[in-house]
Amino acid sequence: MNMANVIEVNEKNFREEVLEADMPVLVDYWATWCGYCSRLAPVLDELAAEMGDQVKFVKVDVDHNRSLAQDQSVQGLPTMILFKDGEAVEKITGFMPKASILAKIKPLL
């Protein structure tokens, strides 16, 4: 799954890439076995291509970064969490169409 505009983050670079980012960050918690995650990937890629200068898009593979998922109480997949100024401000669980995700992001800009 190649997501050119979406950065893969892990336990080592999460703080730097997400918590210390100078713009809002949408973190996609996903797993390779999650069908809805696969469907969500191109949607997020599109959003990242369109909004990359305003919002940073990153993804966390929960199978390899369990502590990051636990820190944010991620229960189901996919889960997207919007961070602003190092704080989780919005949690979106489940697959959502592009317009719905955009509606969640817009107030943070």
DRENGUPA-461929 format. One record per atom (N, C-alpha, C, O): z, y, x; residue in three letters; atom name. Coordinates in steps of 0.02 Angstrom, whole numbers, plus 50000, padded with zeros to 5 digits. Atoms other than C-alpha are relative to their C-alpha. Example, Ala and Ser with C-alpha at 12.3 -4.5 7.8 and 13.67 -1.06 7.14 Angstrom:
residues 2
+-------+-------+-------+------+------+
:     w :     v :     u : code : site :
+-------+-------+-------+------+------+
: 50000 : 49941 : 50045 :  ala :    N :
: 50390 : 49775 : 50615 :  ala :   CA :
: 50000 : 50060 : 50045 :  ala :    C :
: 50033 : 50059 : 50097 :  ala :    O :
: 49997 : 49941 : 49958 :  ser :    N :
: 50357 : 49947 : 50684 :  ser :   CA :
: 50037 : 50055 : 49961 :  ser :    C :
: 50045 : 50110 : 49986 :  ser :    O :
+-------+-------+-------+------+------+
END
This chain:
residues 109
+-------+-------+-------+------+------+
:     w :     v :     u : code : site :
+-------+-------+-------+------+------+
: 50000 : 49941 : 50042 :  met :    N :
: 50000 : 50000 : 50000 :  met :   CA :
: 50000 : 50062 : 50044 :  met :    C :
: 50052 : 50081 : 50071 :  met :    O :
: 50004 : 49941 : 49956 :  asn :    N :
: 49939 : 50152 : 50096 :  asn :   CA :
: 50007 : 50064 : 49960 :  asn :    C :
: 49965 : 50079 : 49917 :  asn :    O :
: 49990 : 49937 : 50035 :  met :    N :
: 50008 : 50316 : 50035 :  met :   CA :
: 50000 : 50055 : 50051 :  met :    C :
: 50051 : 50070 : 50082 :  met :    O :
: 50011 : 49952 : 49946 :  ala :    N :
: 49940 : 50448 : 50150 :  ala :   CA :
: 50048 : 50059 : 49998 :  ala :    C :
: 50073 : 50081 : 50049 :  ala :    O :
: 49959 : 49940 : 50005 :  asn :    N :
: 50041 : 50594 : 50083 :  asn :   CA :
: 50073 : 49986 : 49987 :  asn :    C :
: 50114 : 50031 : 49987 :  asn :    O :
: 49931 : 50019 : 50015 :  val :    N :
: 50199 : 50498 : 50045 :  val :   CA :
: 50030 : 49967 : 50062 :  val :    C :
: 50005 : 49917 : 50086 :  val :    O :
: 49970 : 50024 : 49937 :  ile :    N :
: 50313 : 50471 : 50194 :  ile :   CA :
: 50050 : 49944 : 49985 :  ile :    C :
: 50089 : 49948 : 49938 :  ile :    O :
: 49952 : 50056 : 50006 :  glu :    N :
: 50408 : 50308 : 50213 :  glu :   CA :
: 50064 : 50021 : 50036 :  glu :    C :
: 50062 : 50036 : 50096 :  glu :    O :
: 49937 : 49983 : 49966 :  val :    N :
: 50591 : 50347 : 50248 :  val :   CA :
: 50048 : 49940 : 49999 :  val :    C :
: 50041 : 49894 : 49958 :  val :    O :
: 49952 : 50055 : 49994 :  asn :    N :
: 50734 : 50233 : 50299 :  asn :   CA :
: 50069 : 50028 : 50015 :  asn :    C :
: 50079 : 50089 : 50014 :  asn :    O :
: 49931 : 49979 : 49987 :  glu :    N :
: 50918 : 50238 : 50341 :  glu :   CA :
: 50005 : 50047 : 50061 :  glu :    C :
: 50050 : 50089 : 50064 :  glu :    O :
: 49997 : 49959 : 49939 :  lys :    N :
: 50880 : 50318 : 50510 :  lys :   CA :
: 49977 : 50072 : 49989 :  lys :    C :
: 50007 : 50118 : 50017 :  lys :    O :
: 50027 : 49932 : 50007 :  asn :    N :
: 50778 : 50467 : 50452 :  asn :   CA :
: 50011 : 50032 : 49931 :  asn :    C :
: 49984 : 50086 : 49918 :  asn :    O :
: 49989 : 49974 : 50068 :  phe :    N :
: 50838 : 50492 : 50272 :  phe :   CA :
: 50031 : 50070 : 50001 :  phe :    C :
: 50008 : 50115 : 49966 :  phe :    O :
: 49965 : 49935 : 49998 :  arg :    N :
: 50956 : 50635 : 50316 :  arg :   CA :
: 49951 : 50056 : 50020 :  arg :    C :
: 49947 : 50108 : 49987 :  arg :    O :
: 50046 : 49950 : 49974 :  glu :    N :
: 50824 : 50729 : 50415 :  glu :   CA :
: 49943 : 50014 : 49950 :  glu :    C :
: 49927 : 50072 : 49936 :  glu :    O :
: 50059 : 49993 : 50043 :  glu :    N :
: 50678 : 50697 : 50295 :  glu :   CA :
: 50017 : 50024 : 49929 :  glu :    C :
: 49976 : 50058 : 49897 :  glu :    O :
: 49983 : 49985 : 50070 :  val :    N :
: 50771 : 50717 : 50130 :  val :   CA :
: 50055 : 50052 : 49994 :  val :    C :
: 50046 : 50105 : 49964 :  val :    O :
: 49942 : 49957 : 50010 :  leu :    N :
: 50942 : 50797 : 50142 :  leu :   CA :
: 49993 : 50067 : 50035 :  leu :    C :
: 50020 : 50118 : 50012 :  leu :    O :
: 50007 : 49937 : 49963 :  glu :    N :
: 50892 : 50928 : 50271 :  glu :   CA :
: 49932 : 50033 : 49989 :  glu :    C :
: 49914 : 50080 : 50025 :  glu :    O :
: 50067 : 49973 : 50013 :  ala :    N :
: 50718 : 50964 : 50200 :  ala :   CA :
: 50007 : 50071 : 49973 :  ala :    C :
: 50055 : 50089 : 49939 :  ala :    O :
: 49999 : 49930 : 50021 :  asp :    N :
: 50676 : 51146 : 50168 :  asp :   CA :
: 49961 : 50010 : 49934 :  asp :    C :
: 49945 : 50067 : 49916 :  asp :    O :
: 50033 : 49996 : 50065 :  met :    N :
: 50591 : 51106 : 50002 :  met :   CA :
: 50026 : 49942 : 49957 :  met :    C :
: 50056 : 49896 : 49984 :  met :    O :
: 49979 : 50057 : 50042 :  pro :    N :
: 50626 : 50993 : 49852 :  pro :   CA :
: 49966 : 49936 : 50024 :  pro :    C :
: 49910 : 49937 : 50048 :  pro :    O :
: 50027 : 50065 : 49978 :  val :    N :
: 50601 : 50808 : 49891 :  val :   CA :
: 50005 : 49951 : 49942 :  val :    C :
: 50058 : 49945 : 49911 :  val :    O :
: 49998 : 50054 : 50049 :  leu :    N :
: 50553 : 50670 : 49770 :  leu :   CA :
: 50003 : 49935 : 50040 :  leu :    C :
: 49957 : 49919 : 50078 :  leu :    O :
: 49992 : 50064 : 49965 :  val :    N :
: 50617 : 50503 : 49834 :  val :   CA :
: 49984 : 49944 : 49950 :  val :    C :
: 50015 : 49939 : 49898 :  val :    O :
: 50020 : 50057 : 50041 :  asp :    N :
: 50533 : 50349 : 49761 :  asp :   CA :
: 50033 : 49938 : 50029 :  asp :    C :
: 50017 : 49916 : 50085 :  asp :    O :
: 49968 : 50063 : 49980 :  tyr :    N :
: 50645 : 50195 : 49773 :  tyr :   CA :
: 49958 : 49944 : 49971 :  tyr :    C :
: 49949 : 49940 : 49910 :  tyr :    O :
: 50048 : 50051 : 50022 :  trp :    N :
: 50529 : 50045 : 49765 :  trp :   CA :
: 50011 : 49934 : 50038 :  trp :    C :
: 50051 : 49931 : 50084 :  trp :    O :
: 50000 : 50064 : 49965 :  ala :    N :
: 50502 : 49864 : 49817 :  ala :   CA :
: 49931 : 49969 : 49992 :  ala :    C :
: 49896 : 49982 : 49944 :  ala :    O :
: 50067 : 50030 : 50001 :  thr :    N :
: 50348 : 49761 : 49856 :  thr :   CA :
: 49990 : 49955 : 49939 :  thr :    C :
: 49933 : 49948 : 49915 :  thr :    O :
: 50006 : 50047 : 50057 :  trp :    N :
: 50386 : 49639 : 49713 :  trp :   CA :
: 50001 : 50035 : 49932 :  trp :    C :
: 49996 : 50002 : 49881 :  trp :    O :
: 49994 : 49963 : 50063 :  cys :    N :
: 50400 : 49776 : 49582 :  cys :   CA :
: 49932 : 50024 : 49976 :  cys :    C :
: 49901 : 50067 : 50007 :  cys :    O :
: 50066 : 49983 : 50027 :  gly :    N :
: 50244 : 49788 : 49475 :  gly :   CA :
: 49992 : 50073 : 49981 :  gly :    C :
: 49941 : 50104 : 49995 :  gly :    O :
: 50004 : 49929 : 50020 :  tyr :    N :
: 50284 : 49959 : 49403 :  tyr :   CA :
: 49999 : 50046 : 50060 :  tyr :    C :
: 49969 : 50100 : 50058 :  tyr :    O :
: 50001 : 49960 : 49938 :  cys :    N :
: 50315 : 50024 : 49579 :  cys :   CA :
: 49928 : 50006 : 50026 :  cys :    C :
: 49907 : 50058 : 50050 :  cys :    O :
: 50070 : 50001 : 49977 :  ser :    N :
: 50137 : 49973 : 49624 :  ser :   CA :
: 49957 : 50047 : 49958 :  ser :    C :
: 49912 : 50079 : 49983 :  ser :    O :
: 50037 : 49956 : 50046 :  arg :    N :
: 50072 : 50066 : 49471 :  arg :   CA :
: 50017 : 50073 : 50012 :  arg :    C :
: 49976 : 50117 : 50002 :  arg :    O :
: 49977 : 49932 : 49989 :  leu :    N :
: 50174 : 50219 : 49515 :  leu :   CA :
: 49972 : 50030 : 50064 :  leu :    C :
: 49961 : 50091 : 50069 :  leu :    O :
: 50021 : 49977 : 49934 :  ala :    N :
: 50114 : 50230 : 49696 :  ala :   CA :
: 49940 : 50048 : 49998 :  ala :    C :
: 49944 : 50102 : 50027 :  ala :    O :
: 50057 : 49954 : 50000 :  pro :    N :
: 49941 : 50306 : 49660 :  pro :   CA :
: 50015 : 50065 : 49963 :  pro :    C :
: 49987 : 50118 : 49979 :  pro :    O :
: 49981 : 49940 : 50037 :  val :    N :
: 50019 : 50429 : 49536 :  val :   CA :
: 50036 : 50048 : 50048 :  val :    C :
: 50022 : 50108 : 50049 :  val :    O :
: 49962 : 49959 : 49952 :  leu :    N :
: 50140 : 50491 : 49670 :  leu :   CA :
: 49955 : 50025 : 50055 :  leu :    C :
: 49963 : 50081 : 50080 :  leu :    O :
: 50048 : 49979 : 49949 :  asp :    N :
: 50000 : 50496 : 49797 :  asp :   CA :
: 49960 : 50060 : 49976 :  asp :    C :
: 49949 : 50107 : 50014 :  asp :    O :
: 50038 : 49945 : 50030 :  glu :    N :
: 49901 : 50609 : 49681 :  glu :   CA :
: 50043 : 50064 : 49998 :  glu :    C :
: 50020 : 50118 : 50017 :  glu :    O :
: 49955 : 49943 : 50003 :  leu :    N :
: 50051 : 50723 : 49653 :  leu :   CA :
: 50013 : 50028 : 50070 :  leu :    C :
: 50014 : 50089 : 50079 :  leu :    O :
: 49988 : 49977 : 49932 :  ala :    N :
: 50085 : 50730 : 49840 :  ala :   CA :
: 49940 : 50038 : 50027 :  ala :    C :
: 49948 : 50088 : 50062 :  ala :    O :
: 50060 : 49966 : 49977 :  ala :    N :
: 49905 : 50778 : 49874 :  ala :   CA :
: 49995 : 50070 : 49969 :  ala :    C :
: 49973 : 50118 : 50002 :  ala :    O :
: 50004 : 49937 : 50035 :  glu :    N :
: 49917 : 50918 : 49745 :  glu :   CA :
: 50057 : 50048 : 50015 :  glu :    C :
: 50048 : 50109 : 50015 :  glu :    O :
: 49940 : 49958 : 49995 :  met :    N :
: 50093 : 50980 : 49779 :  met :   CA :
: 50035 : 49996 : 50067 :  met :    C :
: 50091 : 50020 : 50075 :  met :    O :
: 49969 : 50012 : 49935 :  gly :    N :
: 50125 : 50935 : 49960 :  gly :   CA :
: 50028 : 50062 : 50035 :  gly :    C :
: 50072 : 50057 : 50077 :  gly :    O :
: 49974 : 49939 : 49969 :  asp :    N :
: 50153 : 51117 : 50008 :  asp :   CA :
: 50063 : 50025 : 49965 :  asp :    C :
: 50097 : 50070 : 49991 :  asp :    O :
: 49942 : 49977 : 50038 :  gln :    N :
: 50290 : 51138 : 49876 :  gln :   CA :
: 50055 : 49947 : 49994 :  gln :    C :
: 50114 : 49963 : 49990 :  gln :    O :
: 49954 : 50056 : 50009 :  val :    N :
: 50370 : 50967 : 49862 :  val :   CA :
: 49983 : 49946 : 50051 :  val :    C :
: 49925 : 49931 : 50063 :  val :    O :
: 50011 : 50055 : 49953 :  lys :    N :
: 50393 : 50829 : 49989 :  lys :   CA :
: 50009 : 49934 : 49961 :  lys :    C :
: 50057 : 49928 : 49922 :  lys :    O :
: 49997 : 50065 : 50034 :  phe :    N :
: 50361 : 50651 : 49927 :  phe :   CA :
: 50015 : 49947 : 50053 :  phe :    C :
: 49978 : 49939 : 50102 :  phe :    O :
: 49983 : 50053 : 49953 :  val :    N :
: 50447 : 50507 : 50015 :  val :   CA :
: 50016 : 49936 : 49960 :  val :    C :
: 50029 : 49939 : 49900 :  val :    O :
: 49984 : 50063 : 50034 :  lys :    N :
: 50478 : 50324 : 49975 :  lys :   CA :
: 50048 : 49959 : 50042 :  lys :    C :
: 50046 : 49961 : 50103 :  lys :    O :
: 49949 : 50042 : 49968 :  val :    N :
: 50619 : 50204 : 50014 :  val :   CA :
: 49991 : 49929 : 49974 :  val :    C :
: 49996 : 49916 : 49914 :  val :    O :
: 50005 : 50071 : 50018 :  asp :    N :
: 50591 : 50016 : 50016 :  asp :   CA :
: 50071 : 49973 : 49994 :  asp :    C :
: 50106 : 49966 : 50044 :  asp :    O :
: 49930 : 50019 : 50011 :  val :    N :
: 50754 : 49957 : 49938 :  val :   CA :
: 50018 : 49933 : 50032 :  val :    C :
: 50077 : 49922 : 50047 :  val :    O :
: 49984 : 50064 : 49968 :  asp :    N :
: 50740 : 49783 : 50011 :  asp :   CA :
: 50020 : 50008 : 50073 :  asp :    C :
: 50058 : 49968 : 50100 :  asp :    O :
: 49985 : 49988 : 49930 :  his :    N :
: 50750 : 49855 : 50186 :  his :   CA :
: 50052 : 50055 : 50011 :  his :    C :
: 50076 : 50065 : 50066 :  his :    O :
: 49954 : 49944 : 49995 :  asn :    N :
: 50865 : 50002 : 50148 :  asn :   CA :
: 50050 : 49999 : 49941 :  asn :    C :
: 50056 : 50046 : 49903 :  asn :    O :
: 49955 : 50010 : 50057 :  arg :    N :
: 50995 : 49935 : 50027 :  arg :   CA :
: 50053 : 50055 : 49995 :  arg :    C :
: 50071 : 50075 : 49940 :  arg :    O :
: 49946 : 49950 : 50003 :  ser :    N :
: 51128 : 50062 : 50076 :  ser :   CA :
: 49976 : 50065 : 49969 :  ser :    C :
: 50014 : 50099 : 49934 :  ser :    O :
: 50026 : 49938 : 50030 :  leu :    N :
: 51015 : 50208 : 50028 :  leu :   CA :
: 49996 : 49993 : 49925 :  leu :    C :
: 50011 : 50040 : 49888 :  leu :    O :
: 50003 : 50012 : 50072 :  ala :    N :
: 50987 : 50131 : 49857 :  ala :   CA :
: 50070 : 50000 : 49970 :  ala :    C :
: 50081 : 50028 : 49916 :  ala :    O :
: 49931 : 50002 : 50025 :  gln :    N :
: 51173 : 50098 : 49837 :  gln :   CA :
: 50032 : 50069 : 49999 :  gln :    C :
: 50068 : 50086 : 49952 :  gln :    O :
: 49973 : 49932 : 49997 :  asp :    N :
: 51218 : 50276 : 49890 :  asp :   CA :
: 49982 : 50040 : 49938 :  asp :    C :
: 50021 : 50082 : 49915 :  asp :    O :
: 50024 : 49961 : 50058 :  gln :    N :
: 51117 : 50342 : 49743 :  gln :   CA :
: 50006 : 49959 : 49935 :  gln :    C :
: 49978 : 49979 : 49884 :  gln :    O :
: 49990 : 50043 : 50059 :  ser :    N :
: 51169 : 50204 : 49621 :  ser :   CA :
: 49934 : 49981 : 49967 :  ser :    C :
: 49928 : 49983 : 49906 :  ser :    O :
: 50064 : 50021 : 50027 :  val :    N :
: 50990 : 50145 : 49602 :  val :   CA :
: 50009 : 49930 : 49970 :  val :    C :
: 50027 : 49883 : 50006 :  val :    O :
: 49992 : 50064 : 50035 :  gln :    N :
: 50995 : 50005 : 49472 :  gln :   CA :
: 49933 : 49965 : 49990 :  gln :    C :
: 49923 : 49909 : 50013 :  gln :    O :
: 50065 : 50030 : 50014 :  gly :    N :
: 50818 : 49974 : 49413 :  gly :   CA :
: 49946 : 50033 : 50041 :  gly :    C :
: 49955 : 50086 : 50070 :  gly :    O :
: 50057 : 49972 : 49963 :  leu :    N :
: 50649 : 50001 : 49495 :  leu :   CA :
: 49941 : 50007 : 49954 :  leu :    C :
: 49934 : 49968 : 49906 :  leu :    O :
: 49990 : 49947 : 49951 :  pro :    N :
: 50556 : 50109 : 49510 :  pro :   CA :
: 50052 : 50052 : 49977 :  pro :    C :
: 50060 : 50063 : 49917 :  pro :    O :
: 49957 : 49943 : 50014 :  thr :    N :
: 50684 : 50248 : 49520 :  thr :   CA :
: 49977 : 50057 : 50046 :  thr :    C :
: 49968 : 50047 : 50106 :  thr :    O :
: 50016 : 49941 : 49960 :  met :    N :
: 50637 : 50423 : 49576 :  met :   CA :
: 50059 : 50047 : 49996 :  met :    C :
: 50086 : 50058 : 49942 :  met :    O :
: 49946 : 49951 : 50000 :  ile :    N :
: 50769 : 50547 : 49628 :  ile :   CA :
: 49974 : 50063 : 50033 :  ile :    C :
: 49947 : 50062 : 50088 :  ile :    O :
: 50019 : 49936 : 49972 :  leu :    N :
: 50735 : 50730 : 49654 :  leu :   CA :
: 50059 : 50031 : 50035 :  leu :    C :
: 50114 : 50036 : 50007 :  leu :    O :
: 49948 : 49966 : 49960 :  phe :    N :
: 50835 : 50815 : 49791 :  phe :   CA :
: 49980 : 50072 : 50010 :  phe :    C :
: 49921 : 50088 : 50022 :  phe :    O :
: 50011 : 49930 : 49982 :  lys :    N :
: 50853 : 51001 : 49815 :  lys :   CA :
: 50061 : 50023 : 50040 :  lys :    C :
: 50118 : 50013 : 50019 :  lys :    O :
: 49947 : 49978 : 49955 :  asp :    N :
: 50955 : 51076 : 49957 :  asp :   CA :
: 50051 : 49945 : 50015 :  asp :    C :
: 50111 : 49957 : 50016 :  asp :    O :
: 49958 : 50056 : 49981 :  gly :    N :
: 51022 : 50904 : 50002 :  gly :   CA :
: 50038 : 49967 : 49943 :  gly :    C :
: 50076 : 49920 : 49955 :  gly :    O :
: 49965 : 50028 : 50058 :  glu :    N :
: 51085 : 50867 : 49826 :  glu :   CA :
: 49952 : 49964 : 49954 :  glu :    C :
: 49896 : 49988 : 49943 :  glu :    O :
: 50040 : 50034 : 50051 :  ala :    N :
: 51018 : 50740 : 49702 :  ala :   CA :
: 50008 : 50038 : 49935 :  ala :    C :
: 50063 : 50044 : 49909 :  ala :    O :
: 49996 : 49958 : 50060 :  val :    N :
: 50975 : 50846 : 49550 :  val :   CA :
: 49970 : 49967 : 49938 :  val :    C :
: 49983 : 49989 : 49881 :  val :    O :
: 50033 : 50032 : 50058 :  glu :    N :
: 50872 : 50730 : 49440 :  glu :   CA :
: 49984 : 49929 : 50017 :  glu :    C :
: 49957 : 49915 : 50071 :  glu :    O :
: 50016 : 50071 : 49990 :  lys :    N :
: 50855 : 50542 : 49422 :  lys :   CA :
: 49953 : 49978 : 49945 :  lys :    C :
: 49967 : 49988 : 49886 :  lys :    O :
: 50050 : 50024 : 50047 :  ile :    N :
: 50703 : 50465 : 49339 :  ile :   CA :
: 49993 : 49924 : 50010 :  ile :    C :
: 49974 : 49902 : 50064 :  ile :    O :
: 50004 : 50073 : 49992 :  thr :    N :
: 50709 : 50278 : 49306 :  thr :   CA :
: 49941 : 49973 : 49959 :  thr :    C :
: 49930 : 49993 : 49902 :  thr :    O :
: 50057 : 50031 : 50034 :  gly :    N :
: 50556 : 50175 : 49262 :  gly :   CA :
: 49934 : 50036 : 50014 :  gly :    C :
: 49933 : 50091 : 50041 :  gly :    O :
: 50067 : 49971 : 49990 :  phe :    N :
: 50370 : 50207 : 49267 :  phe :   CA :
: 49991 : 50060 : 49953 :  phe :    C :
: 50011 : 50058 : 49895 :  phe :    O :
: 50015 : 49941 : 50041 :  met :    N :
: 50314 : 50378 : 49205 :  met :   CA :
: 49931 : 50025 : 50016 :  met :    C :
: 49909 : 50022 : 50073 :  met :    O :
: 50065 : 49970 : 49985 :  pro :    N :
: 50145 : 50459 : 49186 :  pro :   CA :
: 50008 : 50064 : 50041 :  pro :    C :
: 50062 : 50094 : 50043 :  pro :    O :
: 50000 : 49942 : 49955 :  lys :    N :
: 50099 : 50600 : 49303 :  lys :   CA :
: 50028 : 50063 : 49966 :  lys :    C :
: 50068 : 50099 : 49996 :  lys :    O :
: 49979 : 49939 : 50034 :  ala :    N :
: 50127 : 50738 : 49174 :  ala :   CA :
: 50076 : 50002 : 49991 :  ala :    C :
: 50107 : 50056 : 49997 :  ala :    O :
: 49928 : 50003 : 50010 :  ser :    N :
: 50305 : 50680 : 49141 :  ser :   CA :
: 50038 : 50012 : 50065 :  ser :    C :
: 50089 : 50046 : 50066 :  ser :    O :
: 49968 : 49990 : 49935 :  ile :    N :
: 50348 : 50675 : 49326 :  ile :   CA :
: 49994 : 50074 : 50019 :  ile :    C :
: 50042 : 50104 : 50044 :  ile :    O :
: 50013 : 49930 : 49986 :  leu :    N :
: 50271 : 50847 : 49347 :  leu :   CA :
: 50049 : 50045 : 49962 :  leu :    C :
: 50075 : 50094 : 49989 :  leu :    O :
: 49954 : 49961 : 50042 :  ala :    N :
: 50379 : 50913 : 49205 :  ala :   CA :
: 50071 : 50001 : 50029 :  ala :    C :
: 50108 : 50049 : 50021 :  ala :    O :
: 49933 : 50005 : 49970 :  lys :    N :
: 50535 : 50854 : 49298 :  lys :   CA :
: 50004 : 50041 : 50065 :  lys :    C :
: 50056 : 50069 : 50083 :  lys :    O :
: 50002 : 49965 : 49936 :  ile :    N :
: 50479 : 50933 : 49463 :  ile :   CA :
: 49997 : 50076 : 49991 :  ile :    C :
: 50030 : 50113 : 50027 :  ile :    O :
: 50014 : 49928 : 50008 :  lys :    N :
: 50422 : 51103 : 49398 :  lys :   CA :
: 50062 : 50045 : 50001 :  lys :    C :
: 50061 : 50096 : 50035 :  lys :    O :
: 49942 : 49955 : 50000 :  pro :    N :
: 50597 : 51175 : 49363 :  pro :   CA :
: 50032 : 50011 : 50069 :  pro :    C :
: 50069 : 50059 : 50079 :  pro :    O :
: 49970 : 49994 : 49934 :  leu :    N :
: 50644 : 51147 : 49546 :  leu :   CA :
: 49962 : 50046 : 50046 :  leu :    C :
: 49987 : 50064 : 50100 :  leu :    O :
: 50042 : 49960 : 49956 :  leu :    N :
: 50504 : 51252 : 49616 :  leu :   CA :
: 50017 : 50075 : 49997 :  leu :    C :
: 49986 : 50115 : 50031 :  leu :    O :
+-------+-------+-------+------+------+
END
